[in-house]
Amino acid sequence: MVLKNILARKNTKIYLFIILLMATLYAFITTLNNYYIKINNDNFDGSYIFIPATQNDDFESDNLFEKIIQVEKSNLYDLYFSIDNQVNDNTIYSHQKQLNKLNKTIANTNIKIKANDNCLDNIVYLNNQTFSSLKLESTSGYFILLSDWSYIDTLLKKYNQENENIEVKYSEKYDENTLALTKIFKIFILIIKIIIIILYLAVLIDLLIDGKIKNQILYTLGATKLRIISLNIMEFAIFIIEFICCYNFILFILKFIL
């Protein structure tokens, strides 16, 4: 009955077509966005951000971060020390790439370096006692990796207002064009979301206006108010279900194409 009533309305086919179109467009842009986010993240592989510690640090709730590690940054060498008291005394764990820098740092000491490829490229792990024995001038702060590097400018704009000493190390594969594309797709997604919200508001208003006469007829025929409200909700739900089903189906197909 509900489906029959909807299909009988003159605006139904227009709404169904527009919703199908928006679902297709949204799925296509989302797929491209995810594709270029992956490429952009690969281009940023090896990049990191260092934010010196301040009295107003509140990074834990920021969902932009993939990793945030409290570190001591050497003022002499480009090394970041993570204090982990589970590491044995006079022992340092580091990625293979940092061995040359570390050998200069710990010259004339009895500290042992253990290479571990599971360590982040730029992080050195040691306990507090070992770090103190190095007697290095350092700056306390946070070593940060992003889950989506297309937000790099957003993050810098956000935290530069509080801390002007933020440091960013860009990977050699960093590409401005790919970064720009990820930002453009995010703008498109935002625009499409706004259009979809406006579209569904228009559908809802149209259903309410058109439903006034039908509701009076149904009420006269003995339908309860609860039944009438349920029918109106079901009519609107059909348009929502159409979008969800079309979006997910097209998204599934596009995964095999792109």
Secondary structure by P-SEA (a helix, b strand, c coil): caaaaaaaccaaaaaaaaaaaaaaaaaaaaaaaaaaaaaaaaaacccbbbbccccccccccccccccccbbbbbccccbbbbbbccccccbbbbcccaaaaaaaaaccccbbbbbbccccccbbbbcaaaaaaaccbbbbbbbbbbccccaaaaaaaacccccccbbbbbcccccaaaaaaaaaaaaaaaaaaaaaaaaaaaaaaaaaaaaaaaaaaaaaacccaaaaaaaaaaaaaaaaaaaaaaaaaaaaaaaacc
